Amino acid sequence: MSLVDLVMPKLGESIMEATILKWHKKPGDTIKMDETVLDIATDKVDSEVPSTAEGVIEEILFNENDVVPIGTVIAKIRVGANAAVSNSQPVAPIKAEYEDASVVEEIPYQPADSKSTTNKPQPSGNKIRFYSPLVLNIAQEEGISMAELENIPGTGQEGRVSKKDILAYVANKTVSEKTKEPLSPAQVTTVATQQKAYNNDQAASYNLPTVYTGNVEVIEMDRMRKLIAKHMVDSKHTSPHVTSFAECDVTNLVLWREKVKKDFEKREGEKITYTPLFIEAIVKCIKKYPWLSSSVDGDKIIVKKDLNIGMATALPSGNLIVPVIKNADQLNLTGLTKQVNNLANAARTGKLRPDDTVGGTFTLTNVGTFGSIMGTPIINQPQVAIMAVGAIKKRPMVIETPQGDSIAIRHMMYISLSYDHRIIDGALGSTFLNAVSKELENFDVSRSI
């Protein structure tokens, strides 16, 4: 009879945390192998977490709506033929301060000069106060006594002292000590600036309610929208974005699709859209310029040989999700069409699997679906590029022929490429974009399918 840890599973290389939506089991419940224990959500997809062992739920370490780093133990399962049913209740989630997604338990503070080896927490009035190892290390390095630490106001859960709280206290303490000596005008300015910054941090930490004036409606973001917002901001902070544009004559492609779409649907039972045609052209060009399918790891460029193309898909809720077509370069046009349709339908009906949204190496987004003629998309990390296609519009264009120039009505489309300027320069980004444009313009109207 032993305890088995159930950990938050890894759901993709760019996903570092997940939100617990619902527990299907509680302490004391029996659980079978692969039976669903809880539902979780990331900024990409909702998913079920199955049990990795058969036995009895011994303990649940996090509550619903908690955000938990990947790899963290979230529950314990007692296994064995005579697994005892525990009456333990769900414990409060361990809200630990962590860096680089590592999780540490909170432990009681012990002053550096303490000779006692006891691990009992020190009481603060009638309530035991706990401190994370990070806060304790800072306190010991700065020579902060137990009495001082107890008096620092905390802005964390249940009034706990956070890293920000103790650093602000140290900064304020340093400023206070320096003011005991006469200050020069320059020092006065510096102290005032530091004090103002500290006061601003303190005011922000208390999360005072914002007062909105005028006739407004306040709408709380749903969970997915909050995650998307964070993902987009993180991408902008990670990659210096550059966007290039190209104009593309897709008349041949439009005429060919109109010619074959009825026969294709009758034969394959699938509607052929423009998306698989765009993906086919992108894949051909990535093979010529492989750095467009890569990621950055410090000062290393990781070129991805497996071409997994993500396609941004709008959900009925208005949110966006990016299912991924794996090994798109190994599929013919029929295979691409079926994959595109299957993933789009699964996204709109909420049936995507976690594996359907991970592993992408390049992303396509069709802003033309909503009438936009062009867009400046944000890179889907950890990728380095994303291409947007705009609406196809008929326009009069100058056609150059050996017999002379003429004006004709053509189907025109703008395409744009946002890329990570850390490794993709303007020359490469523009060259790739023009290569995709030429691939679409030179589409073979006599092609069979």
Secondary structure as the mmCIF struct_conf table of DSSP 4:
data_model
#
loop_
_struct_conf.conf_type_id
_struct_conf.id
_struct_conf.beg_label_comp_id
_struct_conf.beg_label_asym_id
_struct_conf.beg_label_seq_id
_struct_conf.end_label_comp_id
_struct_conf.end_label_asym_id
_struct_conf.end_label_seq_id
STRN STRN1 SER A 2 VAL A 7
HELX_LH_PP_P HELX_LH_PP_P1 MET A 8 LYS A 10
TURN_TY1_P TURN_TY1_P1 GLU A 13 SER A 14
STRN STRN2 GLU A 17 TRP A 23
BEND BEND1 HIS A 24 HIS A 24
TURN_TY1_P TURN_TY1_P2 PRO A 27 GLY A 28
STRN STRN3 THR A 30 ILE A 31
TURN_TY1_P TURN_TY1_P3 MET A 33 ASP A 34
STRN STRN4 THR A 36 ALA A 41
BEND BEND2 ASP A 43 LYS A 44
STRN STRN5 ASP A 46 PRO A 50
BEND BEND3 THR A 52 ALA A 53
STRN STRN6 GLY A 55 ILE A 60
BEND BEND4 PHE A 62 PHE A 62
TURN_TY1_P TURN_TY1_P4 GLU A 64 ASN A 65
STRN STRN7 VAL A 67 PRO A 69
TURN_TY1_P TURN_TY1_P5 ILE A 70 GLY A 71
STRN STRN8 VAL A 73 VAL A 79
BEND BEND5 GLY A 80 GLY A 80
TURN_TY1_P TURN_TY1_P6 ALA A 81 ASN A 82
HELX_LH_PP_P HELX_LH_PP_P2 ALA A 83 SER A 86
HELX_LH_PP_P HELX_LH_PP_P3 SER A 88 PRO A 93
BEND BEND6 GLU A 99 GLU A 99
TURN_TY1_P TURN_TY1_P7 ASP A 100 ALA A 101
STRN STRN9 ILE A 107 ILE A 107
TURN_TY1_P TURN_TY1_P8 ALA A 112 ASP A 113
HELX_LH_PP_P HELX_LH_PP_P4 LYS A 120 GLN A 122
STRN STRN10 PRO A 123 SER A 124
TURN_TY1_P TURN_TY1_P9 GLY A 125 ASN A 126
STRN STRN11 LYS A 127 ILE A 128
STRN STRN12 TYR A 131 TYR A 131
HELX_RH_AL_P HELX_RH_AL_P1 PRO A 133 GLU A 141
TURN_TY1_P TURN_TY1_P10 GLU A 142 GLY A 143
HELX_RH_AL_P HELX_RH_AL_P2 MET A 146 ASN A 151
BEND BEND7 ILE A 152 ILE A 152
HELX_LH_PP_P HELX_LH_PP_P5 PRO A 153 GLY A 154
BEND BEND8 GLY A 156 GLY A 156
HELX_RH_3T_P HELX_RH_3T_P1 GLN A 157 GLY A 159
HELX_RH_AL_P HELX_RH_AL_P3 LYS A 163 LYS A 178
TURN_TY1_P TURN_TY1_P11 THR A 179 LYS A 180
BEND BEND9 GLU A 181 GLU A 181
HELX_RH_AL_P HELX_RH_AL_P4 PRO A 185 SER A 205
TURN_TY1_P TURN_TY1_P12 TYR A 206 ASN A 207
HELX_LH_PP_P HELX_LH_PP_P6 LEU A 208 THR A 213
BEND BEND10 GLY A 214 ASN A 215
HELX_LH_PP_P HELX_LH_PP_P7 GLU A 220 ASP A 222
HELX_RH_AL_P HELX_RH_AL_P5 ARG A 223 THR A 238
BEND BEND11 SER A 239 SER A 239
STRN STRN13 HIS A 241 ASP A 249
HELX_RH_AL_P HELX_RH_AL_P6 THR A 251 GLU A 268
BEND BEND12 GLY A 269 GLU A 270
BEND BEND13 TYR A 274 TYR A 274
HELX_RH_AL_P HELX_RH_AL_P7 THR A 275 LYS A 288
BEND BEND14 TYR A 289 TYR A 289
HELX_RH_3T_P HELX_RH_3T_P2 PRO A 290 LEU A 292
BEND BEND15 SER A 293 SER A 293
STRN STRN14 SER A 294 ASP A 297
TURN_TY1_P TURN_TY1_P13 GLY A 298 ASP A 299
STRN STRN15 LYS A 300 VAL A 303
BEND BEND16 LYS A 305 ASP A 306
STRN STRN16 ILE A 309 MET A 311
STRN STRN17 THR A 313 ALA A 314
TURN_TY1_P TURN_TY1_P14 PRO A 316 SER A 317
BEND BEND17 GLY A 318 GLY A 318
STRN STRN18 LEU A 320 ILE A 321
STRN STRN19 VAL A 324 ILE A 325
TURN_TY1_P TURN_TY1_P15 LYS A 326 ASN A 327
HELX_RH_3T_P HELX_RH_3T_P3 ALA A 328 GLN A 330
HELX_RH_AL_P HELX_RH_AL_P8 LEU A 333 ARG A 348
TURN_TY1_P TURN_TY1_P16 THR A 349 GLY A 350
HELX_RH_3T_P HELX_RH_3T_P4 PRO A 354 THR A 357
BEND BEND18 VAL A 358 VAL A 358
BEND BEND19 THR A 361 THR A 361
STRN STRN20 PHE A 362 ASN A 366
HELX_RH_3T_P HELX_RH_3T_P5 VAL A 367 PHE A 370
TURN_TY1_P TURN_TY1_P17 GLY A 371 GLY A 371
BEND BEND20 ILE A 373 ILE A 373
HELX_LH_PP_P HELX_LH_PP_P8 PRO A 377 ILE A 379
TURN_TY1_P TURN_TY1_P18 GLN A 381 PRO A 382
BEND BEND21 VAL A 384 VAL A 384
STRN STRN21 ALA A 385 VAL A 389
STRN STRN22 LYS A 393 THR A 401
TURN_TY1_P TURN_TY1_P19 PRO A 402 GLN A 403
STRN STRN23 GLY A 404 ASP A 420
TURN_TY1_P TURN_TY1_P20 HIS A 421 ILE A 423
HELX_RH_AL_P HELX_RH_AL_P9 GLY A 426 GLU A 441
TURN_TY1_P TURN_TY1_P21 ASN A 442 ASN A 442
TURN_TY1_P TURN_TY1_P22 VAL A 445 SER A 446
#
